[in-house]
């Protein structure tokens, strides 16, 4: 319970920027006080539209109308819809990395033990998701995956690299944990690493279909308990 006590002791003092960073990552910030520049505004509108109805159904015309710009204003920033898709994926990957970097940085500050640090990180992640003011709108990577025939190879490769980055991040953590806490039984550490991403994507789908915002954070907490049970001896 060491990581829980340390986390709880710091929870009330947690700075707001982490939650704000997650909102930046997880949903288009269409109502912020600081007006974004035109390019960022187009990307925000495009992300909201793609998450709502898919890339194929998102038109340049609706983005132009939403951003309040001319057609030439759109093409000043993006030569075509394919270039827009690439910029959207690049933006998503930058934001995704920034969120996970911050979560793990804070978790490592709270507990430098490899296992308990990961448990803290997963709890931070679950709590951030559980505290979102609205249901999570979905994942751009998943949306692009479902319509990958629309995108050139570079964009598909960017999407795959994003998931491989999740695998690498969690696998490195699990390898360090396994050195200190040998697993209680045979375990495929790469599959356990991939389960982090599959839990998030599956939780997003279930939460959206069943209209239950608690599913995703609960899935992350269940993954957390699986990690704990894999490495810690039974009490």
Secondary structure by P-SEA (a helix, b strand, c coil): caaaaaaaaacccccaaaaaaaaaaccccccccccccaaaaaaaaaaaaaaacccccccaaaaaaaacccaaaaaaccccaaaaaaaaaaaaaaaaaaaaaaaaaaaaaacccaaaaaaaaaaaaaaaaaaccccccccaaaaaaaacccccaaaaaaaaaaaaaaaaaaaaaaaaaaaaccccccccaaaaaaaaaaaaaaaaaaaaaacccaaaaaaaaaaaaaaaaaccccc
